[in-house]
Amino acid sequence: MSLINKVRLGSSLLGSKLSGHSAPLIINWAITGKCNLRCTHCYGSYGRVQNEELNFDTITKTIDEARELGTKRITIEGGEPLVRQDVAEIIAYISKAGMEMSLCTNGVLLGRYAEKIKDKIDLVVLSLDGTEAHHDKIRVAGNFKKVMEAIETAKQNKLRVLLFSCLIDENMADIDYLVKLAEEKGVKSAFNIAVSKLKGTDKREDGLKLSDETYRQAIGRVIELKSKGAPIYYSDRNFNQALCWPTFSSEKLFGADIEKLQAAQRKTLVRCFAGKHFCYIESSGGVYPCYQTVGTLPAGNIKDAGGLKGAFEKLSKLDYCKACYNVTLSELNLQCSLDIKSVLKVGANYLGKK
């Protein structure tokens, strides 16, 4: 995918803002709830909870509709997307539709598909959660070596790589190690904070959350390394919001919560555009503002009569959170806001600059 696609996305975002029109310009799509791992910190309980999976025809029909609605970027995730037997065909269909595409994977099966997808995927996001001992404890014995193999496979096929780490108790001391590893491999590193787990389809429970002080120390270290030129993916404003977050016991803020904050703290918040410029499709077709709202809202479904358009329009009638500490989603929100530093960071990431 070329930098032209990113320019097209930016133009569409600007057009939506000027017109006041909402559209799913970016879609994060869990094409399966199945997974070949059983990670302790998984927010979706994937591999344990089996949701219905959309068939290929429904997926391609939705891709066609998404293109008509103006979608410019799709991130394929799961579960583990590469466990779907038709994943290469899904990727090829999205690519043919002219959309930018990222793939989030644990890397186990990347070698099976790398040759088929290498000219279609803009970014491969590989999960890596610490040193070999810590990573394997969180995921499964032997998986660290598979991620290392996946990095090399991706590089051999000229696929851009982002190493993605979720900060929990087991790997909090591994930030420096992960950044150094990314530097040695010639790839970039990203960090996020654990969120509450989805139980089944309609309930959530607390994730592996640590104290506010512990998280702030970790985020402070990420900011420090980034300031020294480390290849860390997200923008400064994003990490500053996390650093100033009121309390990590609450991952989301609603309108009433924000009103209670001091003016200085309100200024650090990143405005949410979920349900306005981007959305999340879960494995059985439910359409939500983002994955943190799955099971908390009466979502529409792409299988309903109104399809993707109807399900997305339903989001505008719902009341949900206005900000969150989720670093990944906040970066997406900054891009949707056309925050100049975040936009420049996207360009720098694409061009391989720190």
Residue pairs with C-beta under 8 A, 6 or more apart in sequence:
1 100
1 101
1 120
1 121
1 122
3 347
3 350
3 351
5 72
5 73
5 98
5 99
5 100
5 122
6 100
6 346
6 347
6 350
8 72
9 25
9 26
9 72
9 73
9 100
10 338
10 343
12 23
12 25
12 70
12 72
13 25
13 277
13 335
13 336
13 338
14 338
15 21
16 22
16 23
16 25
16 277
17 338
22 275
22 276
22 277
22 312
22 313
22 316
23 69
23 70
23 71
23 277
23 312
24 66
24 69
24 70
24 71
24 277
24 278
24 279
24 308
24 312
25 70
25 71
25 72
25 73
25 277
25 278
25 336
26 71
26 72
26 73
26 74
26 75
26 277
26 278
26 279
26 332
26 336
27 66
27 71
27 73
27 74
27 75
27 278
27 279
27 280
27 281
28 74
28 75
28 77
28 278
28 279
28 280
28 281
28 290
28 291
29 74
29 75
29 76
29 77
29 280
29 281
30 44
30 77
30 78
30 79
30 81
30 280
30 281
30 282
30 283
30 291
31 53
31 54
31 59
31 76
31 77
31 78
31 79
31 81
31 84
31 87
31 90
31 283
32 53
32 78
32 79
32 80
32 81
32 83
32 84
32 283
33 44
33 46
33 49
33 50
33 51
33 53
33 78
33 79
33 282
33 283
33 284
34 46
34 47
34 50
34 53
34 78
34 79
34 80
34 83
34 84
35 42
35 46
35 47
35 78
35 79
35 80
35 83
35 106
36 47
36 80
36 83
36 106
36 108
36 109
37 47
37 80
37 106
37 108
37 139
37 140
37 143
38 47
38 48
38 139
38 140
39 127
39 129
39 138
39 139
40 137
40 138
40 139
40 168
40 208
41 129
41 138
41 166
41 168
41 194
41 207
41 208
42 197
43 194
43 195
43 196
43 197
43 198
43 207
43 291
44 79
44 197
44 198
44 291
44 294
45 197
45 198
45 199
45 200
46 78
46 79
46 80
47 79
49 198
49 199
49 200
49 201
51 201
51 282
51 283
51 284
52 283
52 284
52 285
53 84
53 283
53 284
54 62
54 283
54 284
54 285
54 302
54 303
56 86
56 89
56 90
58 285
58 302
58 303
59 90
59 93
60 90
60 93
61 307
62 281
62 302
62 307
62 308
63 74
63 93
63 94
63 97
63 99
64 97
65 302
65 307
65 308
65 309
66 74
66 97
66 99
66 308
67 97
67 98
67 99
69 308
69 309
69 312
71 99
72 99
72 100
73 99
73 100
73 101
73 102
74 94
74 99
74 100
74 101
74 102
75 101
75 102
75 103
75 104
76 87
76 90
76 91
76 94
76 101
76 102
76 103
76 104
77 103
77 104
78 104
78 283
79 283
80 105
80 106
80 108
80 109
81 87
81 103
81 104
81 105
82 105
82 108
82 109
82 110
82 112
82 113
83 109
84 90
87 113
88 113
88 116
88 117
91 101
91 103
91 116
91 117
91 120
91 121
92 116
92 117
92 120
94 101
94 120
95 101
95 119
95 120
100 122
101 120
101 121
101 122
102 121
102 122
102 123
102 124
102 125
103 117
103 121
103 123
103 124
103 125
104 125
104 127
104 164
105 124
105 125
105 126
105 127
105 150
106 126
106 127
106 139
106 143
106 146
106 147
107 126
107 127
107 146
107 147
107 149
107 150
107 151
108 143
108 146
108 150
110 124
110 126
110 150
110 153
110 154
111 149
111 150
111 153
114 153
114 154
114 156
114 157
114 159
115 157
117 159
118 157
118 158
118 159
121 159
122 160
123 159
123 160
123 161
123 162
124 150
124 154
124 159
124 160
124 161
124 162
125 161
125 162
125 164
125 190
126 147
126 150
126 151
126 154
126 161
126 162
126 163
126 164
127 139
127 147
127 164
127 165
127 166
128 135
128 144
128 147
128 163
128 164
128 165
128 178
128 181
129 135
129 138
129 139
129 165
129 166
129 168
129 170
129 171
129 174
130 138
130 165
130 170
130 171
130 174
130 177
130 178
131 144
131 171
131 174
131 177
132 144
132 145
134 170
134 171
134 174
135 143
135 144
135 147
135 171
136 142
136 143
136 144
137 170
138 168
138 170
138 171
151 161
151 163
151 185
151 187
154 160
154 161
155 161
155 185
155 186
155 187
160 187
161 185
161 187
161 188
162 187
162 188
162 189
162 190
162 233
163 178
163 181
163 182
163 185
163 187
163 188
163 189
163 190
164 190
164 192
165 171
165 174
165 178
165 189
165 190
165 191
165 192
166 191
166 192
166 193
166 194
167 175
167 191
167 192
167 193
167 194
167 215
167 218
168 194
168 207
168 208
168 210
169 208
169 210
171 178
172 210
172 214
172 218
175 191
175 218
175 221
175 222
175 225
176 221
176 225
178 189
178 191
179 189
179 225
179 230
179 231
179 232
181 189
182 188
182 189
182 230
182 231
183 230
183 231
187 231
188 231
188 232
188 233
188 349
189 230
189 231
189 232
189 233
190 232
190 233
190 234
190 327
190 328
191 218
191 222
191 232
191 234
191 327
192 326
192 327
192 328
193 215
193 242
193 248
193 251
193 325
193 326
193 327
194 207
194 208
194 209
195 207
195 251
195 292
195 326
196 204
196 205
196 206
196 207
196 251
196 292
197 204
197 205
197 206
197 207
198 204
198 294
198 295
199 205
200 295
201 294
201 295
202 295
203 295
204 295
204 296
209 248
209 249
210 248
211 248
212 245
212 247
212 248
212 249
215 242
215 245
215 248
216 243
219 239
219 242
219 243
220 243
222 232
222 239
223 236
223 239
223 240
223 243
225 232
226 232
226 236
226 239
229 354
230 354
231 354
233 331
233 349
234 327
234 328
234 331
234 345
235 331
235 334
235 339
235 341
235 342
235 345
236 341
237 270
237 334
237 339
237 341
237 342
238 270
238 327
238 330
238 331
238 334
238 342
239 327
240 268
241 268
241 269
241 270
241 323
241 325
241 330
242 325
242 327
242 330
244 265
244 268
245 325
246 253
246 257
246 261
246 265
248 325
250 257
251 292
251 324
251 325
251 326
252 292
252 321
252 323
252 324
253 269
253 321
253 322
253 323
253 324
254 320
254 321
254 322
255 322
258 266
258 269
258 322
258 323
261 269
269 322
269 323
270 323
270 330
270 333
270 334
270 337
271 322
271 323
271 333
271 337
272 289
272 321
272 322
272 323
272 324
272 329
272 333
273 332
273 333
273 336
273 337
274 280
274 289
274 290
274 293
274 320
274 329
274 333
275 288
275 289
275 290
275 312
275 315
275 316
275 318
275 320
276 316
276 336
277 336
278 290
278 332
278 336
279 287
279 288
279 289
279 290
279 312
279 315
280 287
280 288
280 289
280 290
280 291
280 293
280 294
281 287
281 288
281 302
281 308
282 288
282 291
282 294
284 301
285 301
285 302
285 303
286 294
286 299
286 300
286 301
286 311
287 299
287 300
287 301
287 302
287 308
287 311
287 312
287 314
287 315
288 294
288 297
288 299
288 315
289 297
289 315
289 318
289 320
290 326
290 329
292 321
292 324
292 326
292 329
293 320
293 321
296 320
297 318
297 320
298 318
299 311
299 314
300 306
300 310
300 311
300 312
300 314
300 315
301 311
302 308
302 311
304 310
304 311
306 313
306 314
323 330
324 330
331 342
334 341
334 342
335 342
335 343
335 346
348 354
